[in-house]
Amino acid sequence: MQISEFQELMYNLYAHNDRKRGATATTLWLVEEIGELAEAIRRDDTDNIREELADCFAWIGALANLYDIDLEAAFLEKYPDRCPTCGKNPCICTD
């Protein structure tokens, strides 16, 4: 699945709910999912990490749709096959 296909799926499934909820509440849901991901990582629970990563990705798609942002285009603009900080591939940043 391409990122654009994922984003369209999220739109078709959830855009009507996301618009009613709004960007602020949708962001809070994303933050909650990130907290659940952190907890799964703390427990080193690979199955739960997988699930929480998917949830985080879905909420990011929801936010992108609310702001009418093409995630694939935004990602490729920010990360054009090289590190946006040092400009190298692979990255040579120290942090």
C-alpha positions in Angstrom: 0.0 0.0 0.0 1.3 3.4 -0.9 1.1 6.3 1.6 -1.5 8.0 -0.5 -3.6 4.8 -0.5 -3.3 4.6 3.3 -4.3 8.2 3.6 -7.3 7.7 1.4 -8.4 4.7 3.4 -8.2 6.7 6.6 -10.2 9.5 4.9 -12.9 7.1 3.7 -13.2 5.3 7.1 -12.9 8.2 9.5 -13.0 11.7 8.0 -16.6 12.2 9.0 -15.7 11.5 12.7 -12.5 13.4 12.5 -14.1 16.6 11.3 -16.7 16.4 14.1 -13.9 15.8 16.7 -11.7 18.5 15.3 -7.9 18.8 15.2 -7.3 19.5 18.9 -9.1 16.4 20.1 -7.6 14.3 17.2 -4.2 15.4 18.4 -5.0 14.3 21.9 -5.9 10.9 20.6 -2.6 10.7 18.8 -0.7 11.7 22.0 -2.6 9.0 23.9 -1.6 6.4 21.3 2.0 7.6 21.6 1.8 7.0 25.3 0.5 3.5 24.7 3.4 2.9 22.3 5.9 4.1 24.9 4.3 1.7 27.5 4.6 -1.2 25.0 8.2 -0.3 24.4 8.9 -0.1 28.1 7.4 -3.7 28.5 9.3 -4.8 25.3 6.0 -6.2 24.0 6.7 -6.6 20.3 3.1 -7.6 19.4 1.7 -4.5 21.2 4.4 -2.3 19.8 3.3 -3.3 16.3 -0.3 -2.6 17.2 0.4 0.8 18.7 2.6 1.9 15.8 -0.3 1.2 13.5 -2.6 3.2 15.7 -0.1 6.2 15.8 0.2 6.0 12.0 -3.6 6.0 11.6 -4.0 9.1 13.8 -1.2 10.9 11.9 -3.2 10.1 8.7 -6.3 11.6 10.4 -4.5 14.8 11.2 -3.1 15.1 7.7 -6.6 14.7 6.3 -8.0 17.3 8.6 -5.4 19.8 7.3 -5.6 18.6 3.7 -1.9 17.7 3.7 -0.6 15.0 1.3 1.5 13.0 3.7 3.5 11.4 0.9 4.4 14.7 -0.7 5.2 16.3 2.7 7.5 13.4 3.6 9.3 13.4 0.3 9.8 17.2 0.5 11.3 16.9 4.1 13.2 13.7 3.5 14.4 13.7 -0.2 16.6 10.6 0.1 19.0 12.3 2.5 19.0 13.6 6.0 17.4 17.1 6.2 20.0 18.2 8.7 23.4 17.0 7.4 22.3 16.4 3.8 24.0 13.0 3.7 22.8 9.4 3.1 23.4 7.7 5.4 23.0 10.4 8.0 26.3 11.5 9.7 24.7 13.6 12.4 26.0 12.8 15.9 22.6 13.2 17.7 
